């Protein structure tokens, strides 16, 4: 894992806001989220708190109204996820969040991440923490709703189902002009596997590997995948391939299947991603029930997002440049 993995979690918004409903309005309220409110005073304080960071202030300077919309989206998102937690009886502790951030960082420096997110997205350390907290909520909601399983037993079952696809194949490919040559080359390789580089050099080209290479199952040439999977380690095959104008000689030197312990981290990440995806729909259902309403001073709801009065969209923690008009508003209130 790396800093890039953590940034990927932070920089991608998932779902928009619910539809506009109701007729609640007050000049002192920036947004209504069910029975909760984000007041103008709370929003102003949240904006001021972030602008105290010089990096965030520099980011916000280009579009102060758009930045206010972004912060409003963040605050609304916090209220939405708090409602999700209450409905499903889910609590994510600070220790849970710290552990997840450590996983995502993979040894990278957290302060460097904070600086990068502040400069590129105008997000504070608290925003980073909240995004990770919301990711964990989505995953746990999916588990509680029976739409995901992150248990050890489920990971072991996933391993048994997918371990063939987790394997690494040490593969040689030599492309020759005809079947007779292919048969002769395969016989040479089986008799003297160590001679592969010299044999490959005789048929050098774009469709010949000069050395045997270790390839993950997902990276194997699709046209050869069936032949490769049917070939035991230490054996080879020939296959005519019209696209290369000849016959491919494949040599499978070894096949390595990772143990469960070796694959566990990858399996856990796959399971967590699937749970996150399932959780998005569940969060959206809660959001729909909350009847969100935004003070027109800050923007309008358009296709599930808070936008400026002229339709400029600001996505929460997105990498795109902020666009917008003169009205203050928010980004995607979600993740």
N, C-alpha and C positions, 0 to 999 in steps of 0.2 A: 504494500500500500504506500501512498505518497501524499504529499500536500495536495497534488492535483485531485486525488480522490475526495478529500475533504471539500475542496473548492467546488467539485462537481455537485456535492450534496447541497452546498450553500447557494450556488448560482442558478439553480433550476427551480422555477416556480412550478407548481403542479396544477392547481385548479383555481378557477375564478371564484367570484363572489356569487351569492345567491341572487335571485331576482328581486327587484324593488317591489315592496309591498307596504301597505299601510299608509297612514297620513300623518305620522308623528313628525313634528318639527319644532325646533327651538333654536334660536340663534346661539345658544351656549353649548349646543351639542354638535359635534363633528360627524358622528355616525351612531346609529342605533344597531345593536347586535342582540336580537331577542330582547330580553329584559335588561340587558346591560347597555351601557353607553360609553362612548369615547368622547369626553367633553372637549371643547375648544381649549380650555386651560390645560388639560392633560396632553393634548396634541402639541400645543405650544411648548410645554415643558419638555416633551420627548424630542421635539425638533432642536430646542436649545441645548439639551444635553448632548446630542450627537454633534452639533456644530462646535462644541467646545474642543473637539478633536480637530486639529489643523488639517489633517488629511481629508476628513469628511467635509469640512468647511470648503476646502478647495474643490471637492467633487460637486458640492451643492451649489456653488457660486454660479455655475453655468445656467441653472434652471431652479431657482429657489422654490417656485410654485410646484414644479414636478417633484422636488425633494419632499415638500410637505405632503404631497399625495403618497409618495413612497412610504413615509413614516406612518401616515394614517392607515395605509394598507397593512403595515406590520402590526399596528395596534389592534386593528380589527381582526387580523389573523390570530393574535394571541387570545382574543375573546372567543373566537370560534373554536379553537383547540381546547380552551378551558371548558367550553360546553361539551365538546366531544368526550373529554375526560370524565366529566360528571355523568354523562349519559351512560357510558360503558364501565364506569367504576375503575378507571385507569389512572394511576399515578406514576409519573416518571420523575425519579429523584435527581438531584444535582449530581450525585455519584454516578448514576446511570449515564447521564449526559457526558460527564468527564471521561468515563470509560469508553464511550462511543467515539468521542473526539480523539482520544489516544489511538484507538484502532484506525481511524481515518488518517491520522497524521503519519502513522508508521515511522515515527522517529523524527519527522520534520519539526521545525521550530514553530510553535503556535503563534508567537508574536509576529513572525513573518507573515503568517496567514492573516492575522488581524490587520496588519498594515496593508496587505494586498487587497483585502476585501474593502477596507476603508477607502483606499485610493480609487479602486475600480468600480465599487458599487455603493459607496456612501453608507456602508453598514458598520455598526458598532460591534464590539465584542459581545454585548448582550444579544444583539441580533443573531450573531453566529450561534451562540448557545441556544437561543430560542428555535432556530431552524433545525438544529440537531434534535432538540427535544421534540419538535413536531414530527420529525421523521420517526422517532421511537414510538410516538403516540400512534401514528398510522400503522406501524407494524403490529403493535399490541392490540389495536382495535381489530385488525384482521384476524388475529389469533382468537380473541374473545368471541368474535362473531363466527368462528369456525371456518373461516376462509383461508387460513394459513396455519402452518404447524412448524414451529422453530425448535422443536424438541430434539434431543440427541437421537432418539429412535427414528424420527422423521429424516434426520440427516443421514443416518445409516441406510435407511431405505432408499433415499435419493442416490446414495453412493452405489448401491447395488444396481440401480436402474441405469445409471449413467457412466459407470466406470469405464466402459469400452470407449466412450467419447472423451475420457480424461487421459487416455493413453498417449504415449510418445512413441513414434515409429522412427527408427533409424533407417532411412530410405535412400537408395541410389536409383537414379533414372538415366538410362542411356537410350537415345533415339537413333535408330538405324534405318536404312532405306527399305529393307524387305524382310520377310518372315525367315528366310534361310539364314540371313545374317543374324537376326534376332536369336534364333535357336542356338547358333554357334556362340554368340556373346554370352547368353545365359549359361551355357555349359561351362564356359571359361570362368565366369563369376562363381558358380557353385563349386568348381574345383579349386579356385584360389581367390577367396573373398578379399584378401589383402591386396590383390592386384587391381582392385576397382579403379583407382585413379589413373593407372596407365591405360586401361581399357577405355575409360571415359574420354581420355585425351584423344583417342583415335577417332572419336565421333563427337568432338566438341561442337557446341552450338547452343542456341537459346533454349533448346528443349532437352539438354543433357546437363545433369549435375556433375561438376568436376570432382566433387567429394561426396561421400555418403553424409547426409544431413539428418539431424534429429528434428522431426516435425511433430507438432501437436496434431491430434486427430482433426481438429477444426481447420488446420492449415493444409491438409493433404489436397492434392489436385482432385477436383470433383470427378473428372472423367475417369480417374484411376481408382477412386475410393473403394469401389466394390472389389476390384482385383487385389488391392492392398490388404483389405480386411480379411480376405479369404486365403491369404498367403502366410504360412507359419514363419516364425523367425528362422533365419538361415536359409530360406528358400527364395525363389523368384518367380516371375511370370512374364509373359509377353502379351502385348495387346496392341492391335492395329488401331491407330487414332488418325482419323481422316484430317482433323484440324492441323496436325503437324506434318502431314504428308509422309508418314512412315510407320514404323512399328516401335513401340516403346518396350524396352526391357526394364522391368522393375526388380530391384533386389532389396529384400527386407532383411537387414542385418540383425536387428533386434527390435523387440516390442517391450516397452516398460509401462506397466500399469501402476499408478501410485497407490499406496496403501490408504486406508480411510484417514489415518492420522495426517498423512501428507496432503490429502485432498480436503481436509475438514474446513480450512479457512475459505477455500473457494466455494465449497458447498454451502457454507453458512451465508456467504455473501449472496449467492444465487437465491437462497431461501428468503433472505431478508429483502431482497429486491422484489421478489414476487409478493411478499407480504405488504410491502410499501405500496405496490401497484393496487393491490386489493383494498388497502386502507384508504386510498384516494376517494373511491366511490362512497365509502362509508362516511368519510368526513364531509363529502359534498352533500350527502343526504341530511346530515345534521345542519349543515350550513343553510340548506334550503328551508329548513324549518324555522330558522332564526329571523326570517323576514328582515334582511338588512336594509337600511336606508341611510343614504349619505346626504349630509347638508350640501345643498347646491353650491354654496360658497366654495366647496372643496372639489366639486366635480360631479359627474353623473355615473350611473351604472350602465354599461354598454356591453352586451354579450358576456356578462359575467365578470367584468373588470371595471374598476374605477378609472375614469378617463377625465381629461380636461374638458371644459365646455365645448371646445372645438373638435373633440374626438381624438386628441393625442393620447396614446396609451402609454402607461408606465408599468412595466412588468416587475414584480417584486424580485429584487436581486438578480435581474437578468443582465446578460452581458451587453445587450443592445443599448445604444445611446438613448437617453431620456428625451422624449418629445412631449410637447404639450403647449397649451396656450397660456392665457393670462390668469385663469382661475387656478387656485390651489386645489390639490386633490391628492390622490394616492396611487400606489401601485397595487398589484394583485394581493389581495388579503388572503393568504393561504399558507404558504409553506416557507 
